[in-house]
Amino acid sequence: MLAAMPPNSSKPRNGGESHIQDTPVRERGDACPGALRLHRADDGGLARLRLPTGVLTSAQLAVLADAADRLGDGRLGVTSRGNLDLRGLGDGCGAELAEALSLAGLLPSAAHERVRNMVVSPLAGLDGQAHGDAQAWARELDALLCAEAWTTALSGRFLFVVDDGRRDVAGLGGDVTLLAEPEGRALVRIGGRALRVRAADAPRAALAAAEAFLAAVREAGTGAWRVAELPEGRVVDVAGYLERAGVPAEPADTSDAPEPSGGVAPGPGVIGDGRAVSVVAPLGRVTSDQFRALAPGPDGEVRVTPWRGFVVTGLSGRAAARERLAALDEAGYLTRTGSPWLAVTACTGRPGCAKSLADVRADARPTEHGLPVHWSGCERRCGHPRGDWVDALATGDGAYDFHVITVRDDAQR
């Protein structure tokens, strides 16, 4: 049964210790799944597809829905990085899946597919609030990543964040963050440091920052996967690598505007003047038919968001947007800002995960405590939100312990 007590602590249930680990020593590469390297789960194979710009065409959407039906369990998952998961994949289907994704233009480089981790402002270019072209930056950065052999040394967990200046994704814990500024400038953030570059140089600056990180990893000898895992005091020489790349830069004092601790999700509903709508997938999972229901018109696209949702563009105005929103509501998406389910997330849980102590997706429900609640089947707490959140942790006896996790507890994730 579910424990009904309110959150009562800012510490997780593990003897008072935070679930954040000390600086690790990584003696192997990470095992993060990709579209080509499948993860074996209790419910079959798991493939994870990176979408560097977050954008899908109508044809690509159809290919993924068909692959879920033909090769998997008929569903797709949306991760907190805006990636897509296919689960329940049968043995021996990897080659067929890879061919389908390649033909759809979703695998430009087999060697780089797991390192194309990028989160981009999902409303970029839709409402006139941007300081820079985040989509163009993301496309260029993706091409740069795929063009260099050394970038394959990046972990499948290393994250680039590309924010168009509205600061919606800047706080999502990127290892390298690009933040557009007025007057054709951009901030490059890595490891608590920030440098200012010309907007036109932003993608090359992000690539140089990643190279500087790998150099710091080699010097530290810890095999770190992410910037936060570097030993305390280890400096990432961003300025030196920017100079080597021919990117002029200057130090940026951001003390009066620190990086936010979490993202700012677009609310479900009509976007701006009706050129787009935003919806959320309940608990980040949709059926293939629900996924097909997103299909945009000839002038539109689907953008996958890091809040387990979608933005459908190419609409002609508010009347068309309201009609489209009603159809997506009927399909089972969350389309209203007041829904309590917008604040509920969950890990995979049983039966898909052998480590889980519960079927958390069946148990998950909203709480009344004013914070996002994440339901976890084990102490790994996979996919939990950033910022302050309620930790609903399965105990193994059919109950859950509830605790508040604060920004302080989460700072090193």
Secondary structure, 3 states (H helix, E strand, C coil): CCCCCCCCCCCCCCCCCCCCCCCCCCCCCCCCCCCCCCEEECCEEEEEECCCCCEECHHHHHHHHHHHHHHCCCEEEECCCCCEEEEEECCCCHHHHHHHHHHCCCCCCCCCCCCCCEEECCCCCCCCCCCCCHHHHHHHHHHHHHHCCHHHHCCCCCCEEEECCCCCCCCCCCCEEEEEECCCEEEEEECCEEEEEEHHHHHHHHHHHHHHHHHHHHHHCCCCCCHHHCCCCCCCCHHHHHHHCCCCCEECCCCCCCCCCCCCCCCCEEECCCCEEEEECHHHEEEHHHHHCCCCCCCCCEEEECCCEEEEECCCCHHHHHHHHHHHHHHCCECCCCCHHHHEEECCCCCCCCCCCCCHHHHCCCCCCCCCEEEECCCCCCCCCCCCEEEEEECCCCCEEEEEECHHHHCCC
